[in-house]
């Protein structure tokens, strides 16, 4: 144990630690531990009842323990006396195989064994709403095309700048902030890095953004489609595959099409091959399918894919090639679990590399305007149930992510789907009461 958190606490003035883990539904669970007790927690972990979270456990199971990853400590910039620690979860002395962070570490270990390091970045879109979450907080933000609107952006300067300042303090390398395509929607970008760090930062970013928004009297949401007429919240992932030492980008090839290597195209092929099943992870809630299958929004475009296609620098496809050093996967939304998102994209992509999967012909058309001209373009699932059924049948992803995870994830998500189906809506009453 090279890093002693007890000593770190004294050095940095940390009074409390949040020992946190992320469950299957992407909810961050934590215990607040005083610095005086952190040595024992670092050795033995913080205790949790696993059944109380979205994990595949029962009330009869023994205590589950979150063992903090001391190397990933994040000191809260807005409350430096608190340190946030992502943790790995254990039950009966064994790492919980269906824990999201465990699944990602498994995929990354497999990648390393094959000579690869994967670096990623995410673009996390979110809305700033009223505290009740029912409307855009800025009542003057009403333009039909509000993307990059300077006035609307600067009316939220204090909030945006505070979050960006915190990212600079944490040395994440933030480089731009903008008003996005929907009224009340924003995006903040920071540097890409190795995938586990990106996942930890993604998780913390969501927590930080929600917290700072609350401190300003607002509510931040990453919900895929919080307002029916506006563009939804995407979580675009940029992915590049490197040599094991992280020094050589294996996706670049000056002689390749659009500057990409054969490895890059095989990676794309793996993602396209498993796209229907990927959606169960990248688009994990009922509301997700109101984003990827949405009608045209007030801005004129959804900016979301609904077909399994790829292109060059063209945002109307599921996969975009923005430059010669990476690909952008535009499928995922704001509900995606930060760890499972990375795991499934990397796993499916490297499966494509290993199997030299051909992605087929690149399409350079506007899929929103001319998609109907493309014959036999595979469609993304219409709803969560279709995605879960596709994932359940996908033996390749089951092998990549682990059988225990696959079974547990489908089980809990099917329960969620059934809960949704037990709900009666006003739409049903309006349209079926008098049949």
C-alpha positions in Angstrom: 0.0 0.0 0.0 2.2 2.8 -1.3 -0.3 5.7 -0.7 -1.4 6.0 2.9 -4.7 8.0 2.9 -4.3 8.8 6.6 -1.1 10.7 5.7 -2.7 12.3 2.6 -5.5 13.6 4.8 -3.1 15.4 7.1 -1.1 16.8 4.2 -4.1 18.1 2.3 -6.4 19.1 5.1 -9.0 16.4 4.3 -11.5 15.8 7.1 -13.8 13.3 5.4 -13.6 10.9 2.6 -16.5 9.8 0.3 -15.9 6.1 -0.5 -18.0 5.6 -3.5 -19.0 2.9 -6.0 -21.3 2.9 -9.0 -24.1 0.4 -9.3 -25.5 -1.3 -12.4 -27.9 1.6 -13.1 -25.1 4.2 -12.8 -26.1 5.5 -9.4 -23.1 6.5 -7.3 -23.4 5.1 -3.7 -21.1 6.4 -0.9 -20.2 6.4 2.7 -18.8 9.5 4.4 -15.8 8.4 6.4 -13.9 10.7 8.9 -10.2 10.9 8.2 -9.4 9.3 11.6 -11.0 6.1 10.4 -9.7 6.0 6.8 -6.7 3.8 7.6 -9.0 0.9 8.5 -11.3 1.6 5.6 -8.3 1.6 3.2 -7.3 -1.8 4.5 -10.7 -3.5 4.9 -13.1 -1.3 2.9 -16.3 0.5 3.7 -19.3 -1.8 4.3 -22.5 -1.7 2.2 -25.6 -3.8 1.9 -25.4 -4.7 -1.8 -29.1 -5.4 -2.2 -29.9 -1.8 -1.2 -28.2 -0.7 -4.4 -28.9 -1.7 -8.0 -26.8 -4.8 -7.8 -27.8 -8.5 -8.2 -27.8 -9.4 -4.5 -30.3 -10.4 -1.8 -31.0 -9.1 1.7 -29.5 -12.4 3.0 -26.0 -11.7 1.4 -23.2 -10.7 3.7 -21.8 -7.2 3.8 -20.2 -5.9 0.6 -17.1 -3.8 1.0 -15.9 -0.9 -1.1 -12.2 -0.9 -1.3 -11.0 2.6 -2.2 -8.6 3.2 -5.0 -6.2 5.6 -3.3 -4.4 6.5 -6.6 -7.7 8.0 -7.9 -8.4 10.3 -5.0 -10.2 13.6 -6.0 -10.2 16.4 -3.5 -13.5 18.4 -3.9 -12.4 21.8 -5.3 -15.5 23.5 -3.8 -15.1 21.7 -0.5 -11.4 20.7 -0.1 -12.0 19.2 3.3 -13.7 16.2 1.5 -11.9 13.7 -0.7 -13.8 11.5 -3.2 -12.6 7.9 -3.7 -13.9 5.5 -6.4 -13.8 2.0 -5.0 -13.9 -1.6 -6.2 -16.6 -3.7 -4.5 -16.0 -7.1 -2.8 -18.3 -9.8 -1.4 -17.0 -12.7 0.7 -13.4 -11.6 -0.1 -13.9 -11.7 -3.9 -14.3 -8.8 -6.3 -18.0 -8.6 -7.4 -17.8 -9.7 -11.0 -20.9 -7.7 -12.1 -19.6 -4.4 -10.5 -19.3 -1.8 -13.4 -15.8 -0.7 -12.5 -14.8 -4.4 -12.2 -16.2 -5.0 -15.7 -14.2 -2.2 -17.2 -11.0 -3.3 -15.5 -11.5 -6.8 -16.9 -11.9 -5.4 -20.4 -8.8 -3.2 -20.1 -6.8 -6.1 -18.7 -7.8 -8.1 -21.8 -6.8 -5.3 -24.0 -3.4 -5.0 -22.3 -2.8 -8.7 -22.7 -3.2 -8.2 -26.5 -0.8 -5.3 -26.5 -3.2 -2.4 -26.5 -4.0 0.6 -24.4 -7.2 2.5 -25.1 -7.6 6.2 -24.6 -11.0 7.9 -24.5 -12.8 11.1 -24.0 -16.5 11.9 -23.4 -18.7 14.8 -24.3 -21.4 15.0 -21.5 -24.3 17.1 -22.5 -26.7 18.3 -19.8 -29.6 20.7 -19.2 -29.9 23.4 -16.6 -33.5 23.3 -15.4 -35.7 24.8 -12.7 -35.3 23.1 -9.3 -38.5 21.1 -10.0 -36.9 19.8 -13.2 -39.9 20.7 -15.3 -38.6 23.6 -17.5 -35.5 25.3 -18.8 -34.2 27.6 -16.0 -33.4 30.5 -18.4 -36.7 31.8 -19.5 -35.0 34.0 -22.1 -33.4 31.0 -23.8 -36.0 30.6 -26.5 -34.2 30.8 -29.8 -35.2 28.1 -32.3 -31.5 27.5 -33.0 -29.8 28.2 -29.7 -26.6 26.3 -30.3 -23.5 28.4 -29.4 -25.8 31.3 -28.4 -23.4 33.7 -26.7 -26.1 35.6 -24.7 -27.6 32.4 -23.3 -24.1 31.0 -22.5 -23.0 34.1 -20.7 -26.2 34.3 -18.6 -24.9 31.0 -17.1 -21.3 32.3 -16.9 -21.0 32.0 -13.1 -22.1 28.3 -13.1 -20.2 27.3 -16.1 -17.0 29.1 -15.1 -17.1 27.6 -11.6 -17.3 24.0 -13.0 -14.6 24.7 -15.5 -12.4 26.3 -12.8 -12.8 23.2 -10.8 -11.7 21.0 -13.7 -8.6 23.2 -14.1 -7.8 22.8 -10.4 -8.1 19.0 -10.9 -5.8 19.3 -14.0 -8.2 17.6 -16.3 -7.3 19.9 -19.2 -10.7 21.5 -19.9 -10.6 23.4 -23.2 -14.0 24.6 -24.2 -17.6 25.1 -22.9 -20.6 25.8 -25.1 -24.4 26.2 -25.2 -25.6 23.1 -27.0 -28.4 22.6 -29.6 -31.3 22.6 -27.1 -32.5 25.6 -25.1 -31.0 25.3 -21.6 -28.4 22.6 -22.7 -24.7 22.8 -22.3 -21.5 20.8 -22.9 -18.0 21.0 -21.4 -15.0 19.3 -22.9 -11.8 18.1 -21.2 -8.8 16.2 -22.4 -8.9 12.5 -23.3 -6.8 10.0 -21.3 -6.7 6.3 -20.5 -10.1 4.8 -20.2 -10.4 4.0 -16.5 -9.4 7.6 -15.6 -11.9 8.9 -18.1 -14.7 6.7 -16.5 -13.8 7.9 -13.0 -13.8 11.5 -14.2 -17.0 11.0 -16.1 -18.7 9.8 -12.9 -17.2 12.7 -10.8 -18.2 15.2 -13.5 -21.8 14.3 -13.3 -21.7 14.6 -9.5 -19.8 17.9 -9.6 -22.2 19.4 -12.2 -25.3 18.5 -10.3 -23.8 19.8 -7.1 -22.7 23.1 -8.5 -26.0 23.6 -10.2 -27.8 23.1 -6.9 -25.6 25.6 -5.2 -26.7 28.1 -7.9 -30.4 27.3 -7.4 -30.8 25.1 -10.4 -31.1 21.5 -11.3 -28.7 19.8 -13.8 -29.9 16.7 -15.6 -28.2 14.2 -17.9 -31.5 12.5 -18.7 -31.5 11.5 -22.4 -34.7 13.3 -23.3 -35.9 15.5 -20.5 -38.0 17.8 -22.7 -40.0 16.3 -25.6 -39.5 19.0 -28.3 -35.8 19.6 -27.7 -32.6 17.8 -28.6 -31.7 15.1 -26.1 -28.5 14.7 -24.0 -25.9 12.7 -25.8 -22.7 11.4 -24.4 -20.4 11.1 -27.4 -17.3 9.0 -26.9 -14.0 9.5 -28.7 -11.9 6.4 -28.8 -8.3 5.7 -29.9 -6.2 2.5 -29.6 -2.6 2.8 -28.7 0.4 0.6 -28.1 0.7 -1.0 -24.7 3.1 1.8 -23.5 0.7 4.5 -24.7 3.2 6.1 -27.0 2.0 5.1 -30.4 -1.5 5.8 -31.8 -2.4 2.6 -33.7 -5.4 4.2 -35.3 -3.3 6.6 -37.4 -2.1 5.7 -40.8 -1.2 8.5 -43.3 -1.7 6.1 -46.2 -5.1 4.9 -44.9 -8.5 6.1 -46.0 -9.2 9.4 -44.1 -5.8 8.9 -42.4 -7.0 5.9 -40.4 -5.4 2.5 -40.1 -6.9 -0.9 -40.9 -7.1 -1.5 -37.1 -9.3 1.6 -36.8 -11.7 0.3 -39.5 -11.8 -3.1 -37.9 -12.6 -1.4 -34.6 -15.5 0.4 -36.3 -16.6 -2.9 -37.8 -16.8 -4.5 -34.3 -19.0 -1.6 -33.1 -21.3 -1.7 -36.1 -21.6 -5.5 -35.8 -22.8 -5.4 -32.2 -24.6 -2.0 -32.3 -28.1 -3.3 -31.6 -26.8 -5.1 -28.5 -24.5 -2.1 -27.5 -27.6 0.0 -27.1 -28.7 -1.9 -24.0 -25.6 -0.4 -22.3 -25.1 2.9 -24.1 -28.8 3.8 -24.0 -29.9 2.1 -20.8 -33.2 3.6 -19.8 -36.7 3.7 -21.2 -36.3 7.4 -21.9 -33.2 6.8 -24.0 -35.3 5.7 -27.0 -37.1 9.0 -27.1 -33.7 10.4 -28.0 -32.4 8.0 -30.6 -35.7 7.6 -32.3 -36.9 11.1 -31.9 -38.8 13.2 -34.5 -37.2 16.4 -35.7 -36.8 18.9 -32.8 -37.4 22.6 -32.8 -33.8 23.2 -33.9 -34.3 21.2 -37.0 -32.3 18.1 -36.2 -32.0 15.6 -33.3 -28.2 15.1 -33.7 -28.9 11.5 -32.7 -28.4 8.4 -34.8 -31.1 5.8 -35.5 -29.3 3.7 -38.1 -26.1 1.6 -37.8 -23.9 3.5 -40.2 -20.6 5.4 -40.2 -19.1 8.3 -42.0 -16.3 10.8 -42.2 -16.8 14.2 -40.5 -20.6 13.9 -40.6 -22.7 14.0 -37.4 -25.8 12.3 -38.8 -24.3 8.8 -38.4 -23.7 6.5 -35.5 -20.0 6.7 -35.9 -18.1 9.8 -37.1 -14.5 10.1 -38.1 -13.6 13.6 -37.0 -9.9 13.4 -37.6 -7.1 10.9 -38.4 -6.4 10.0 -34.8 -9.7 8.7 -33.4 -13.3 7.8 -34.0 -16.4 9.3 -32.3 -19.2 7.1 -31.3 -22.4 9.1 -31.1 -24.8 6.4 -29.9 -24.6 6.8 -26.1 -26.7 9.2 -24.0 -26.4 10.9 -20.7 -27.9 7.9 -18.8 -25.0 5.7 -19.8 -23.0 4.2 -16.9 -19.6 5.8 -17.1 -17.8 2.4 -16.6 -20.0 0.2 -18.7 -20.0 2.7 -21.5 -16.2 2.4 -21.8 -16.2 -1.4 -21.3 -18.7 -2.2 -24.0 -17.3 0.2 -26.6 -13.7 -1.0 -26.0 -14.7 -4.7 -25.8 -16.8 -4.6 -29.0 -14.2 -2.6 -30.9 -11.3 -4.8 -30.0 -13.4 -7.8 -30.9 -13.6 -6.3 -34.3 -9.9 -5.8 -34.4 -9.2 -9.4 -33.4 -11.7 -10.7 -36.0 -10.7 -8.2 -38.7 -14.3 -7.2 -39.1 -15.1 -5.2 -42.2 -17.2 -2.1 -41.4 -18.5 -2.0 -45.0 -18.8 1.1 -47.2 -18.5 4.5 -45.6 -21.6 6.7 -46.2 -21.2 10.4 -46.7 -24.8 11.4 -47.1 -27.0 13.3 -44.7 -28.8 10.4 -43.0 -31.5 12.8 -41.7 -32.4 14.0 -45.2 -31.4 11.0 -47.4 -31.3 8.0 -45.0 -34.4 6.6 -46.7 -32.3 6.1 -49.9 -30.0 3.6 -48.1 -31.3 0.1 -48.6 -31.0 -2.4 -45.7 -29.2 0.0 -43.3 -29.7 -1.7 -39.9 -31.8 0.2 -37.5 -31.1 0.8 -33.8 -33.6 -0.7 -31.3 -37.0 1.0 -30.9 -37.1 0.6 -27.2 -35.2 -0.7 -24.2 -36.9 -4.2 -24.4 -35.6 -4.7 -27.9 -32.1 -3.7 -26.9 -32.1 -6.0 -23.8 -33.3 -8.9 -25.9 -30.5 -8.3 -28.4 -27.9 -8.1 -25.7 -29.2 -11.2 -23.9 -28.7 -13.2 -27.1 -25.3 -11.8 -27.9 -22.8 -14.5 -26.8 -19.8 -12.4 -28.0 -20.5 -9.5 -25.6 -21.4 -12.0 -22.9 -17.9 -13.4 -23.2 -16.3 -10.0 -23.3 -18.0 -8.4 -20.3 -18.5 -11.6 -18.3 -21.4 -14.0 -17.9 -22.2 -12.9 -14.3 -22.4 -9.3 -15.4 -24.5 -10.1 -18.4 -27.0 -12.2 -16.4 -27.2 -9.7 -13.6 -27.6 -6.7 -15.9 -30.4 -8.2 -18.0 -32.2 -9.4 -14.8 -32.3 -6.0 -13.2 -33.0 -4.1 -16.4 -35.9 -6.5 -17.2 -37.3 -5.7 -13.8 -37.0 -2.0 -14.6 -38.8 -2.5 -18.0 -41.6 -4.5 -16.2 -41.9 -1.6 -13.7 -42.3 0.8 -16.6 -45.0 -1.5 -18.2 -46.9 -1.5 -15.0 -47.2 2.3 -15.1 -50.3 3.8 -16.7 -49.9 7.1 -18.5 -52.3 10.0 -19.4 -51.6 9.2 -23.1 -53.0 5.7 -22.7 -56.1 7.1 -21.0 -56.6 9.7 -23.7 -56.2 7.3 -26.6 -57.7 4.1 -25.3 -60.4 5.0 -22.7 -63.2 4.9 -25.3 -62.0 2.1 -27.6 
